[in-house]
Amino acid sequence: MINIKKFSNVCYLLIFAVLLQTACEKPSSDIPEVKKEMAQTNVTETEVYTTAHKTDLNLTKTGTVNFEKFQQPLETEASILVNKDRLHQTFVGIGAALTDASAETFYKLDQDQQDLFMEAYYSIDKGIGYSLGRTIIHSCDFSSGSYTYIEEGDADLKTFNIDHDRKFRLPFTKKAIEAAGGELLMYASPWSPPAFMKTNGNMLQGGKLKPEFYQSWANYYIKFIEAYEKEGIPIWGLSIQNEPMATQRWESCIYSAEEERDFLKNFLGPTLEKSGMGDKKVIVWDHNRDLLFERANVILSDPEANKYVWGTGFHWYEDWKDGTPMFKNVAGVNDAYPDKKLIFTEGCNEGYNLERLNNDDPKLAERYGKAMINDFNNGTVAWTDWNILLDQTGGPNHVGNLCFSPVHGNTETGKLMLTRSYYYIGHFSKFIRPGAKRISTGTTANQLSATSFLNTDGSVVVVAMNSSDQDLNYMLSFDQQTAKLSMPAHAIQTIILK
């Protein structure tokens, strides 16, 4: 007769061995000096920070970690294994979009709340240390109305100016850069070319860029970058088109994969080079994960287009039907094109509803936690939230597409509301700093997810999330040592190892 208990333990050991092997896949080969440093690391200091729904815990320091001799977890135990010898992509940063809506809302807040906002997002010590930002090239839906930087019909761009942005977005962006210590990686995205350049004669409702305006539109990016940099706002990169497969009731423009590829290799790429901007990071796709692999394959398999591409951008809205994000496509692009980067360029919770915030709905914040953990574990180097700030209605938005933001500003009271989503993002952005390397990480329970990074100062950051309705006891194994921890229901924790 088979001893069921012994057989079960043997099976579990085999499963754990497979998990360990999986956590060890695809090591980075260009960082021997970092690996040497890790091999000599001994954990001497630890900190645990926790955010939990239905509690007062918001990025609250809740204890330390006591490591003991390595302990093999049983099949009934939740566990995180961090393999310190397997290092992957280099982390670029985390941030959000500084839209017209965000800027307009900001300047309707009380002065002390404006100061609090900048500190909350950009201070590393007192806030969550954002290091990345996205801006828009003229209007999007989160503007008070449609506008461009030229007069209609001006294909030569002789009337180009950014005067519209001087009232709100330019000063807002400058304040953000100052609050971030004088440096913030900014990239720009257009939602639509001017109406006269499009097949439908409208900035809204999709349409395509007419071939006779390809060069004029490429020149438009150059004009925008030059104008913003003249204002003291360096542009680190740009995406070619926001959501190029979506016909929206707001500003939108359609490109097939082949059209985006050809516009890049024949117009935008050469124009950037001729203008001395060949170092700008060009991001392709900038749409949902569902078509991510197909889009990247068409563009990146073409050598003439590939040479201009820094990376592929993606959003999370493919999960609106059944709530299932397609993280496998992020991994697929990372596997197929490991020399190119992956960047999450936009995500928000749609359909603003104040009751969900007041009821502390965990799904809002957990969508961020789940996406960030999985996107990073599949090779993503940077992660950008959508609007960094919206008002108490989820706007302003000139077509009524109202959404949630991690921080809302009440323009009637002049006060800020920091939501749980803000704190969830902070569990990553505050502690994982630019230049960090991701470390292979595995978990043994479906309700427990985790990712880990090695910072340039030698500290290790483990971010773990419990998405279940029950408090969770779990083990953390690192460098042949094991610690026992606990996490409340619907919570996220950051564990710092120094």
N, C-alpha and C positions, 0 to 999 in steps of 0.2 A: 504493500500500500504506500502511496506517495504521502510524505509528510507535507501537508499543505502549507504550514507556516514556514518550514525551511525552504520549500519551493518558492514561496512568495518572496522571501528575503533574497534568495539568489536572483530571481527575476529583477527585483528592485535594484540590486547591485549592478546588474547588466545595464538597466535603464540609466542609472546614474553615470556609468562609464560612457554610455553614448552621449549623455548630456555634457559631460566633461569634454569629450572629443569635439562636439558641436561648438562649444564655447571657445575652442582653441583654433577654429578655422580662420583662414585668411589673415595671418599676422602681417603687420606692416614691416617691410624690410629696410626702410630707410632711416631708422631711428635707433641704432645700436647704443648710443650714449644714454638715451632715456631708459632703455631696457636694463642697462648696467646699473643705473641709479635705482631702479625698482628692485633689482635683485638684492640690493643691500639695505632695503627699507625695513625698519622695525616700527610697528605702530606704538607710539608713545602718548599721543593725544587723540581723543575722540570726542565728537559732539553729535547729538541727534536733534534735528528740527522737525516739527510735526505740524501739519494742518489737517483738521478733521471736521467734517460736517456735524452739525448739531452740537458743536462745542465752541469754546472760546479760543481754541488753538488755531492760530494763524501765523505760520512760520515761527512758531514758538520753540525755544530751546527746551527740550523735554528730558534731557539726560545725557549720559555717556554710554560707552560700550565697553564691556569687559570681555576680552578675548581669553580663551583657554585652549588647550590642546585640540587639534582637529577632531571633529566628531562626525561620523557618518550618519546622515539623516535617515530616519525610517520612512516607510511609505506613507505613514499617516502624518508626517511633519512637512510643513512648508519651509523651503530653504532657498537661499540665494548663494550661488557660487561665483566668486570673482576670480578670474584667472589673470593674475598680474603680469604674466609673461607674454600675453597676447594683446598687442596694441594695434589699433586700426586708424580711422580717419582723424585728421586734425580739426578740431572745433574752431569755427569762425566766429559765431556769435548768435545772440538771441535779441529780438527787438520787435517792433511793430510799425505800422504805417502811420505817417503823420499827414493825414488827409485834410482837406478843407473843413470837413465836418468837425474833426478833432480840434483844429486851430480856432474855428469860430466858437466852439463850446468853451475852450480854454479861456478866451478873453471875456467871457461872460461870468466867470467865477470871481469870487473875492480874491484879493491879492494874496492873502495868507494861504488860500487853497491852491492858487497857482504855484506858489512856492512849494507847497506840500506835494503837488502833482510832480513837479520836476525832481524833487528829492526822492519821492516814492519810486519812480521809474529808473532814475539814472544814477543815484548814489549807490555805491557798492556797500558801504557800511550801514546806512540808514534805509536804503531801498533795495531794489532787486537788480541793479546794475546792468541795465540794457546797454548793448554795445553795437546794435544794428538798427537801421531804419530804412523804411521804404517811403518814397514820395511819388506823387502822380504827375504826369505830363499833361497839363491843362485839366479839364474837368473829368470827374467820374460820377457815379450815382451819389456818392457821399460828398457832394458839393451842393450849394444852394441853387445852382442852375448850370446849364451847359455854357461853356465858353472855350475859346482857343486863344492863342497868343498872336494871331495874325488877323487881318481883315479878310473876309470871305473872298475867295478867288485869287489871293496873293500867292501864286505858286513860287515866286522868286523869294518869298519871305522877307520882303523889304520892310514890312510893317511889324516884324516880330518884336515883341516886348513882353515882359513878365509883370507888368504893372498890376495886373489883377492880384497877384500873389503877395504884393507888398503890404496889404492891409492886415492879413492874418497869417498865411502859411509861412512866408519868409521869416518874419520875426519869431514865430512859434518854433520853427526849425532851428533857428540860431540859438534860441534859449535852450533847446534840447541838447545841442552840441556843447554848449557851455556847461550845462549841468552834468554832461557825461565826461567832463574833464578836458574838453577841447577837441575830442576826437570821437566821431560816430560814423561807422561805415554806412553810407547812404547809397541806395540804388533807386532808380526811377523806372516807372512803367506807364505806358499810354493805354487808355481805354478805347480811344478811337481817333483816327485822323480827322482833320476838318471835313465838314460835310461835302464840299465841292470836290474833294479828292476821292470820294467813295461812289460805288455803283448805285447806291440807293439815295444819294443826295442828302443823307441824314446822319448825324453823329449817333443817333439811337438806332435800335432795331437791327443790329447786325450790318449787313452789306459788306462789300469788299473794297480793298484799296485798288483803285484803277492803275493798271500797269504804267500809264503815262505819267503818274505821279510818284512812282517808286523812288526816284532820285530826290525829288523835292521833299518827300516824307523822311528819307534818310538824312537829308540836310537839317530837318527840323530837330532831330535828336541832338545834333551837334550844336545848334543854336541854343537849345535848352541847357545843355551841359555847360556851355560857355557862359550863359547868363547866370546860372546858379553859382558857378565857381567864382564869377566876378563878385557875387554877393558874399563870398566867404563860406560857401557850402560845397565842399568837394563831393563829387559824384564818383563813387567807387565802382558802380556797375549799372546795368540796365537790362530789363527784359524787353523782348521785341514787341509783345502784345499781351495784355491781360486777357485770359480766357478766350483764345482764338477759335474755339469751336462752339461758342455760346452766342446765340442771337437773343439779346436781352432787351427789355424795354428801356434800359438806360444805355449809356455810351458803350458801344461794342463794335467789333470788327472781326470778320471771319477770314482765317487763313487755313488752307489745307496744309498738311505736313510738307508737301512739296513746295507750296507757295511760300511758306515761312522759310524753308531751306534756301530757296532761290533768292528771296529778298535779302537774306543774310549774306549769302556768298557773293552775290552780284552787286549789291548796293550798300547795305548798312555796314558790313564788315570792311570793305575797301574804303568807304567814306570815313569811318572811324580812324583807320590807319593813315589816310591822307591828311587828316586833321590833327595828327599827333596824339590821337586818343586810342591807340592800339592796345593800351594797358587796361582799358575799361573792361570789367567782367561782364561778358554777354551771357544772358540767361535765356534759354529757349523754353518753349511750351508754356509755362506759367498758367497751368490749368490743372484739372483733377488727376488723381492717381490712376483712374480707369484706363485712359489712353496714354499713360506716361511712357510705357515701354515702346509702343508703336511709334509714338512721336519722336522719341529719342533715337530709335533705330533708323528712321528715315533721314534725320538730319545728321546724326553723328557718324553714320556709315558713309557719308559723302566727304572725302578728304578736304575738298575745297570749302565746305561749310564747317566741318569739324574744327579746322584750325582757328576759327574765330570764336568758338564756344568755350566759355569757362565751365558752365554747368547747366543742368536741367532743373527748372523750377516746377513746383506742383502745389495744388490746393487739396482740401479734404472733402469737398462737397459731393463726391461720388457716393458717400455713405448715406445720403438723404433718403434713399428708398428703403433699405433694410437695416441701416445702422452698422454695416460691415465695411470698415475701411480696407482698401486693397493694398496693404503694406507689401505684399509679395511683388508688386510691380516696382516698388522702390528698390527692393533687393535685386530684382531682375536687371534694372538699369545699372546698379552698382556692380553687379557681376559682369555684365557685358562691356561696360565702359569704365573700368576702374580708374582711368587717368582723368576722368571728368568728375565734377562735383555735383552734389545734389543739395538743393536748397528748398525748404518749405517756404513758399512766398505769400500764402494767404490762408487764413481760416478764421471763422467766427461762428458763433451760435446764432442761427437765423430766427426770425419771427419773435421780435422783442416782446416780452411779457413780464411786467414788473412783479407779478404774483410768484413767478418761478424764482426770482431773486429773493423775495421776502420769505419764501418757504424753504430757502437754502437747498434747492434741487441739486443733488450731487452730479447729475448727468452733465450739467453745464461745465463744471470744472474738470470732471473726469474725462471728458472728451479731449481736453488739452493734455492731461497726464498720459492717457493711453496713446495719443498720437505722437507726443514728443518722445516717449520711451521707445516706441516701435520705429519711428522714423530714424532716430539716432542709431538704434541697433541695426538698422538696415543700410547704414552708410551716409545718412544726411549730415552735412557739416554746419548748416545754419538753419534757423527756424524763425519765421516772421509771422506774428499775429497780424490781424487786419486792423481796424481802427484802434488807435491807442487810447482814444477817449471819445465818448458819445454823450449826448444829453439824456435827460430823464425820459425821453420818448423813444430812444434808440436811433436818433438822427442827429443833425438834420440830413435829409436825403430828398433830392428833388423829384424822385419818382415813388416815394413811400416805401422803399425797401428797408424797413427798420430792423435793426439787429442788436444783439448784445455786444458789450465791450467789457473787458476785465475791469475797467474803471468807468463809471458814469459821473457826469457833473450835472447837478441840478441847477439850471439857469434861472430858476425862480428863487431859490434860496441861496444860490452862490456856493453851494457846498459839494464836496466830493463823496462818492461811494466806492470803496474798494471792495470788489466782489471776491468770492473764493477763487475764481479763475485767475485773478491777479496773483494770489498767493501760490497757487499750483505752479504757474509759470515761474514764479520766483524761486521755487525749489530747485530749478535748473539754472536760471540765469544768474542768480546771486552767487552761486558756488562754483559752477563750471565756467571757467574763464577762457577767453580766446587764447588759442595755442595749445589747449589741452588735447590729450589723446584718449580716444575711447578704448576701454578695456573690455575684453570678452566677458560676458556675464550670462549666467543661466539661472532659471528658477524651476522649482519642482511642483508648483501648484498653480492652477488656472487663475485663481483670484489674486495671485501675487505676481506683479510684473516689476522689472527693474532694469536700469542701465547704469553704467559706471564710467568715470573718466579719471585720468591722471592729469592734474594741473602741472604747469611748468614749475611751480614751487615745490613739487614733490607730494603734495596732498592728493589723496584719493577721495572722490566724491561718488557715493552710491545713492541713487534716487530710486525709491521703492514705493509702490502704490498697492493698496488694498481696496479693491472695488466691490467687496462683498458687504453683506448686511451684518456680518459678525466681526467682533474683535479678532485679531489674528496674532498668534504667537508664531514666530519664525526664527530661523537660524541664518546667520551670515558667516560664510566661510571665506577667509582671505589669508593668503600666505601661510598655509598649513595651520591656521588657527580658526576657531569657531566661537562665535558669540551668540547669545540668545537675546532676542528683542521681542517687543510686542507693538502692535499698531492698532488703533481704533478702527471701527467699521468706517468705510468710505473715507479713507484718509490717505495722505501721501507723506512720506518721510525722506529727509536727506540725512545721510550719515557721512560725517567727515572723518577721515583717517589720516593722521599725520605721523 
